[in-house]
Structure formats: structure tokens, C-alpha cells
Amino acid sequence: MGLLIDGKWHDQWYDTDKHGGEFVRESAKLRDWVTRDGSEGPDGQPGLPAEAGRYHLYVSLACPWAHRVMIMRRLKGLEDLVGLSHVSPLMLDQGWTYDQAEGSSGDPVNGVAYHRELYTLTDPHYTGRVTVPALWDKVQGRIVNNESAELLRMFNGAFDDLTGNRLDFYPEELRETIDAVNADVYDHINNGVYKSGFATEQAVYEKHVVALFEALDRMEARLAEHRYLAGEWLTEADIRLFTTLVRFDAVYHGHFKCNLRRIEDYPNLSNYLRELYQWPGVKETVDFDHIKRHYYYSHDTINPTRIVPHGPILELSRPHDREPLPGKGIKDNASQ
């Protein structure tokens, strides 16, 4: 896991010593917005217009942050409007690569060998972590945005006039609930597995792993009362939780020592996970080979032997008990 400093690559792991053994995630820095007409983003960010074929999404199939944007792209029917390339699962001394021999799709847009080159094409003096996902603007030749939470919102609505797809995963009347759930899930679950797995002090690890499972307990209880995290509708909150849940038993339980329980041990969460995995189009975005090879092989500070486990056996296609209610599931603004 490296970073750029004034446009120069440095193969440098996170400096947990500076934070008392804590892993601290760097905030995304490229934050322009794609909107329907090129107007400003919701907080005044510079806007660019939604146009078919103008944008290209760069992802890792292993990364949960990139995965949630891939799912939104699929559910909103953007495959023909926004292109997609994925890196190799192996993130070694040169960072993410587009080496097709290692499982990458290659980069048909810019032809770069390393993902970091997209950042230096955007800014030759870029300083910061080189992350996925990244949305590329072919017209301006730069990364528009590399914050997955914001890309979810863009994909949810910016292209609706072009696709006619009015499914809404951030409906206005549920936004307060969604935002509250997102805050809990992000801090304690999405990022909580990393704060546990990347901790370099025992007390720090124990603090975060306990907080992680307390949050999973809260989600288990929530799903006992509600079909989805925000109520009767599938929303972005569910997508954001799903990408951690689907990796949990395969990777986080063992590799990150998040092993108080498996997701399979939670009745509601495990059925919920299988339901979301079986949503049309979602299963096709999940690649366990990339997921396991990336984490176990790339993080040699955690797994120095780089042995990738053969298991566990996951049966996410088996039946679940969360049958859809008549006429319920995803909110469609076209029918309102």
C-alpha cells in the first residue's frame, strides 16, 4: 500500500506508530460531482454534466469501497454509459496494477500500467494515497472523484434522464435514517474491520474488534424489526453494509482477526446477506478469487507467508428466509 508525494511513488505502509497503534484512513481528495446538467454538487462542489460514454470507472474487485459503486452502477443500469476497468488483485511494491497476466482487465482508456499513473495524469504533483474507486473524465482527462460514498449518490441520480431508470436508493423521506445508519456502519463495521486488522497494539485491536461486533449486534437487532436497514426499501445503506458482510467470513474473520463470531452465526444478518447476494446483478459483482488473493497476498505485514486459504466454503446461493413483500423492495420514483 503506497502513496504519492509530490507526484513520486513511495511504497509505504500506514504509519500506525504515529497514532498509538491506530489505523487512520486518509480522506479522499478528488471531489468534483457529476450532476444531471453540470450544476454544482450538493455541497457546492464543481459539477460536470452526465453524458453517455464520457466517464470511466476504475475499481478493484477486491475492494469493498469500489464494490459498492460497482453494485450501484449495475442496479442503475449504467453499464453502457459508464465504462469499467479493474486492477489486478495483487497490490505489491508498485501498488495497484493493470497487469492482465495477474487478473486485471487492463486499461483501454489510458493504457496505464499502474493505477497511480491516473493520479499523476490528473495532477503531476499529486500527494496522497492511491485508491480505488476512481471516476475518470475522458473529456478533461482527469479523475473527477475518488470518494465512493459520493460516487454512490452520483450514480443513484445523475444519469436518470439518460437511462429512464428511476430506482432511488437514497429517497428523501428516508435520508435522515440512512445517514444515521451509514455513520454507524462506516465507523464501526466498514472501517471497523480495518481498524481491527491494521491495529499494531493489542489494546487498540481489542477496542475496535469489540466495537465492531457491538455494531454487528445492532444491525442484527435492526434486521429483526425491519426488512432492510432503513425500513421496507432497499437503500444505499444496505449496499454499503453488504460489501463488508460478503467479505467477512472469507477474509476479515481470519485475516483481520475479527473472529468473535462469523456472519453465518447471525440468523438475520446471514439471511440478509444471502438475499442481497441473490439480487439480480449483484452476485456478478462478487469475485472471491480477487478478494482472497488481494488481502492474503498483498498484506505481507499481516500474512508474511502470503498463503491464501483454500476456504471457507460459502453457500450464499442457498435459500434465505427474507421473502419480498408484495410490491416492495426498491423505491421507484417513476411510479410515484
C-alpha positions as CSV (number, residue, x, y, z in Angstrom):
1,M,0.0,0.0,0.0
2,G,1.9,3.1,-1.2
3,L,1.3,6.7,-1.8
4,L,2.4,9.6,-4.0
5,I,4.3,12.5,-2.5
6,D,4.6,15.4,-4.9
7,G,3.9,13.0,-7.8
8,K,6.6,10.5,-6.8
9,W,5.7,7.0,-5.8
10,H,6.6,5.7,-2.3
11,D,6.0,2.1,-1.2
12,Q,4.9,2.9,2.3
13,W,2.6,1.1,4.7
14,Y,0.4,3.0,7.1
15,D,2.3,4.7,10.0
16,T,0.3,3.4,12.9
17,D,3.2,4.3,15.3
18,K,2.3,7.9,14.8
19,H,-1.2,7.2,16.1
20,G,-0.5,4.9,19.0
21,G,-1.1,1.7,17.1
22,E,-4.3,3.1,15.4
23,F,-5.0,2.8,11.6
24,V,-6.2,6.2,10.4
25,R,-7.8,6.3,6.9
26,E,-7.0,9.3,4.7
27,S,-9.9,11.2,3.3
28,A,-10.4,11.2,-0.5
29,K,-9.1,14.4,-2.1
30,L,-10.8,14.5,-5.6
31,R,-14.3,15.5,-5.0
32,D,-16.0,17.1,-8.1
33,W,-19.5,15.9,-8.9
34,V,-21.3,14.6,-11.9
35,T,-24.8,16.0,-12.0
36,R,-27.7,15.9,-14.5
37,D,-26.9,19.2,-16.1
38,G,-23.4,20.0,-14.8
39,S,-24.7,22.2,-11.9
40,E,-22.9,22.2,-8.6
41,G,-22.8,19.2,-6.3
42,P,-25.0,19.1,-3.2
43,D,-22.4,21.0,-1.1
44,G,-21.2,23.4,-3.8
45,Q,-18.7,21.1,-5.4
46,P,-17.7,21.8,-9.0
47,G,-20.1,20.0,-11.3
48,L,-19.8,18.1,-14.6
49,P,-22.7,17.1,-16.8
50,A,-23.9,13.4,-17.0
51,E,-23.1,12.2,-20.6
52,A,-23.2,8.8,-22.1
53,G,-19.7,7.4,-22.7
54,R,-17.9,10.3,-21.1
55,Y,-16.9,8.7,-17.8
56,H,-14.9,5.5,-16.9
57,L,-14.9,3.8,-13.5
58,Y,-11.6,2.3,-12.3
59,V,-12.1,-0.3,-9.5
60,S,-10.6,-3.2,-7.7
61,L,-12.9,-6.3,-7.5
62,A,-11.4,-6.9,-4.1
63,C,-12.0,-3.5,-2.6
64,P,-15.3,-3.1,-0.6
65,W,-15.3,0.7,-1.3
66,A,-15.1,0.2,-5.0
67,H,-17.5,-2.8,-4.9
68,R,-20.4,-0.7,-3.6
69,V,-20.1,1.7,-6.6
70,M,-20.0,-1.3,-8.9
71,I,-23.2,-2.5,-7.4
72,M,-24.9,0.9,-7.8
73,R,-23.7,1.0,-11.4
74,R,-25.3,-2.4,-12.1
75,L,-28.6,-1.6,-10.3
76,K,-29.0,1.7,-12.0
77,G,-28.3,0.2,-15.5
78,L,-25.2,2.3,-16.2
79,E,-23.1,-0.4,-17.8
80,D,-23.5,1.1,-21.3
81,L,-23.0,4.7,-20.2
82,V,-20.0,4.3,-17.8
83,G,-17.1,2.1,-18.7
84,L,-15.4,-0.1,-16.2
85,S,-11.8,-1.4,-15.7
86,H,-10.4,-3.3,-12.8
87,V,-6.9,-3.7,-11.4
88,S,-5.0,-6.9,-10.6
89,P,-5.9,-8.3,-7.1
90,L,-2.2,-8.1,-6.2
91,M,-1.2,-4.8,-4.6
92,L,2.6,-5.1,-4.1
93,D,5.5,-2.7,-4.1
94,Q,4.2,-0.8,-7.2
95,G,0.6,-0.6,-5.9
96,W,-2.4,-1.4,-7.9
97,T,-1.5,-2.6,-11.4
98,Y,-3.3,-3.2,-14.7
99,D,-1.2,-6.3,-15.4
100,Q,-3.6,-8.7,-17.3
101,A,-1.4,-11.7,-16.5
102,E,-2.3,-11.2,-12.8
103,G,-6.0,-10.9,-13.4
104,S,-6.6,-7.2,-14.4
105,S,-8.9,-6.1,-17.2
106,G,-6.2,-3.8,-18.5
107,D,-6.8,-0.1,-19.1
108,P,-8.4,0.5,-22.5
109,V,-8.9,4.2,-21.9
110,N,-5.4,5.5,-20.9
111,G,-3.3,2.4,-21.3
112,V,-1.6,2.9,-18.0
113,A,0.4,0.1,-16.3
114,Y,-0.1,1.3,-12.7
115,H,-3.2,2.9,-11.1
116,R,-1.1,5.6,-9.6
117,E,-0.5,7.0,-13.2
118,L,-4.1,8.1,-13.3
119,Y,-3.4,10.3,-10.3
120,T,-0.3,11.9,-11.8
121,L,-2.2,12.4,-15.1
122,T,-4.7,14.3,-13.0
123,D,-2.1,16.2,-11.1
124,P,1.6,15.7,-11.8
125,H,2.3,16.8,-8.2
126,Y,-0.4,14.7,-6.5
127,T,0.2,13.9,-2.8
128,G,-1.9,11.2,-1.1
129,R,-2.9,7.6,-1.1
130,V,-3.6,6.0,-4.5
131,T,-7.1,4.5,-4.1
132,V,-10.0,2.9,-5.8
133,P,-12.6,3.6,-7.0
134,A,-11.8,6.5,-9.3
135,L,-14.1,8.0,-11.8
136,W,-12.3,9.3,-14.9
137,D,-13.5,12.0,-17.2
138,K,-12.4,11.3,-20.8
139,V,-13.2,14.9,-21.9
140,Q,-10.9,16.6,-19.4
141,G,-8.5,13.7,-19.0
142,R,-8.6,13.6,-15.2
143,I,-10.1,11.8,-12.2
144,V,-13.4,13.5,-11.3
145,N,-13.9,11.9,-7.9
146,N,-12.4,9.1,-5.8
147,E,-14.8,9.1,-2.9
148,S,-17.0,6.0,-3.0
149,A,-19.8,7.4,-0.9
150,E,-20.2,10.4,-3.3
151,L,-20.0,8.2,-6.4
152,L,-22.9,6.2,-5.0
153,R,-25.0,9.3,-4.8
154,M,-24.0,10.4,-8.3
155,F,-24.8,7.1,-9.9
156,N,-28.1,7.0,-8.0
157,G,-29.5,10.0,-9.8
158,A,-27.2,11.9,-12.2
159,F,-27.9,9.7,-15.2
160,D,-31.6,9.0,-14.7
161,D,-32.6,11.2,-17.6
162,L,-30.4,9.2,-19.9
163,T,-31.4,5.8,-18.7
164,G,-35.0,6.3,-17.6
165,N,-34.1,4.2,-14.5
166,R,-35.8,5.9,-11.6
167,L,-34.9,3.5,-8.9
168,D,-34.0,5.6,-5.8
169,F,-31.6,4.2,-3.3
170,Y,-31.5,7.5,-1.3
171,P,-35.2,8.6,-1.1
172,E,-35.7,11.9,0.5
173,E,-38.1,10.7,3.2
174,L,-35.5,8.1,4.4
175,R,-32.4,10.2,4.2
176,E,-32.1,11.0,7.9
177,T,-32.4,7.3,8.8
178,I,-30.0,6.3,6.0
179,D,-27.4,8.9,7.1
180,A,-27.6,7.7,10.8
181,V,-27.2,4.0,9.8
182,N,-24.4,4.9,7.4
183,A,-22.5,6.7,10.1
184,D,-22.7,3.7,12.5
185,V,-21.9,1.1,9.8
186,Y,-19.0,3.1,8.3
187,D,-17.2,3.9,11.5
188,H,-17.7,0.6,13.3
189,I,-18.1,-2.0,10.5
190,N,-16.9,-0.9,7.1
191,N,-13.8,0.8,8.6
192,G,-14.0,-1.2,11.8
193,V,-12.7,-4.3,10.2
194,Y,-9.7,-2.3,9.0
195,K,-9.2,-0.6,12.4
196,S,-9.1,-4.0,13.9
197,G,-7.0,-5.7,11.3
198,F,-4.4,-3.0,10.9
199,A,-4.0,-2.2,14.6
200,T,-0.5,-2.7,15.9
201,E,-1.2,-2.5,19.6
202,Q,-3.2,-5.1,21.5
203,A,-5.4,-2.7,23.3
204,V,-6.2,-0.8,20.1
205,Y,-7.2,-4.0,18.4
206,E,-9.4,-5.2,21.2
207,K,-11.1,-1.8,21.4
208,H,-12.1,-1.8,17.7
209,V,-12.9,-5.5,17.5
210,V,-15.3,-5.2,20.4
211,A,-16.9,-2.1,18.8
212,L,-17.2,-3.9,15.5
213,F,-19.2,-6.8,17.0
214,E,-21.3,-4.5,19.1
215,A,-22.3,-2.8,15.8
216,L,-23.0,-6.1,14.1
217,D,-25.2,-6.9,17.0
218,R,-27.1,-3.6,16.5
219,M,-27.6,-4.5,12.8
220,E,-28.8,-8.0,13.7
221,A,-31.4,-6.5,16.0
222,R,-32.4,-3.9,13.4
223,L,-33.0,-6.5,10.8
224,A,-35.2,-8.4,13.3
225,E,-37.6,-5.4,13.2
226,H,-37.1,-4.1,9.6
227,R,-36.8,-5.8,6.3
228,Y,-33.8,-3.6,5.3
229,L,-31.7,-1.2,7.3
230,A,-33.8,1.9,6.6
231,G,-37.2,0.1,6.7
232,E,-39.1,-1.6,3.8
233,W,-37.0,-0.2,1.0
234,L,-33.5,-1.4,-0.2
235,T,-31.3,1.7,0.0
236,E,-27.6,2.7,-0.3
237,A,-27.3,1.8,3.4
238,D,-27.8,-1.9,2.5
239,I,-25.3,-1.7,-0.3
240,R,-22.7,-0.2,1.9
241,L,-23.1,-2.9,4.6
242,F,-23.3,-5.7,2.1
243,T,-19.8,-5.2,0.7
244,T,-18.3,-5.7,4.2
245,L,-20.6,-8.6,5.1
246,V,-19.8,-10.6,1.9
247,R,-16.1,-10.4,2.7
248,F,-16.4,-11.0,6.4
249,D,-16.3,-14.8,6.7
250,A,-13.9,-15.2,3.8
251,V,-11.3,-12.6,4.8
252,Y,-12.0,-10.4,7.9
253,H,-12.8,-13.2,10.3
254,G,-9.3,-14.8,9.8
255,H,-7.0,-12.3,8.2
256,F,-8.1,-9.3,10.3
257,K,-8.7,-11.4,13.4
258,C,-12.4,-10.3,13.6
259,N,-13.2,-13.7,15.0
260,L,-15.7,-13.3,17.8
261,R,-18.4,-14.6,15.5
262,R,-18.9,-15.2,11.8
263,I,-21.7,-13.6,9.8
264,E,-23.0,-17.1,9.4
265,D,-23.6,-17.2,13.2
266,Y,-26.1,-14.3,13.0
267,P,-29.6,-15.5,11.8
268,N,-30.8,-12.2,10.5
269,L,-27.5,-10.9,9.0
270,S,-26.7,-14.2,7.3
271,N,-30.2,-14.5,5.7
272,Y,-30.0,-10.8,4.7
273,L,-26.5,-11.3,3.2
274,R,-27.8,-14.2,1.1
275,E,-30.8,-12.2,-0.1
276,L,-28.7,-9.2,-1.2
277,Y,-26.2,-11.6,-2.9
278,Q,-29.1,-13.1,-4.8
279,W,-30.5,-9.7,-6.0
280,P,-30.4,-9.7,-9.8
281,G,-27.0,-8.4,-10.9
282,V,-25.3,-8.4,-7.5
283,K,-23.7,-11.8,-7.5
284,E,-22.0,-11.0,-10.7
285,T,-20.1,-8.2,-9.0
286,V,-18.6,-10.5,-6.3
287,D,-15.2,-12.1,-7.1
288,F,-13.9,-14.2,-4.2
289,D,-10.7,-15.1,-6.0
290,H,-9.8,-11.4,-6.3
291,I,-11.0,-10.8,-2.7
292,K,-8.9,-13.6,-1.1
293,R,-5.8,-13.1,-3.2
294,H,-5.7,-9.4,-2.6
295,Y,-6.0,-9.5,1.2
296,Y,-4.0,-12.6,2.0
297,Y,-1.2,-12.0,-0.6
298,S,-0.9,-8.2,-0.6
299,H,-0.8,-7.6,3.1
300,D,2.5,-9.2,3.9
301,T,2.8,-7.2,7.1
302,I,-0.2,-9.3,8.4
303,N,0.4,-12.5,6.4
304,P,4.1,-12.8,5.7
305,T,3.8,-16.3,4.2
306,R,1.3,-15.0,1.6
307,I,-0.5,-18.3,1.8
308,V,-4.1,-17.8,0.5
309,P,-6.5,-20.1,2.4
310,H,-8.5,-22.6,0.4
311,G,-11.7,-22.0,2.3
312,P,-14.1,-21.2,3.8
313,I,-16.9,-22.9,1.9
314,L,-19.6,-20.2,1.5
315,E,-23.1,-21.1,0.3
316,L,-24.5,-17.7,-0.5
317,S,-26.9,-19.1,-3.2
318,R,-28.8,-21.3,-0.8
319,P,-32.3,-20.2,0.2
320,H,-32.9,-17.3,2.6
321,D,-35.9,-16.5,4.8
322,R,-36.4,-12.9,3.8
323,E,-39.0,-13.2,1.1
324,P,-40.0,-9.9,-0.6
325,L,-43.3,-8.3,0.4
326,P,-45.7,-7.8,-2.5
327,G,-44.8,-4.6,-4.4
328,K,-42.0,-3.8,-2.1
329,G,-38.2,-3.8,-2.4
330,I,-36.7,-0.8,-4.3
331,K,-38.3,2.6,-4.3
332,D,-39.1,3.6,-7.9
333,N,-39.8,7.3,-8.4
334,A,-41.3,6.7,-11.8
335,S,-44.4,5.2,-10.1
336,Q,-44.8,8.0,-7.6
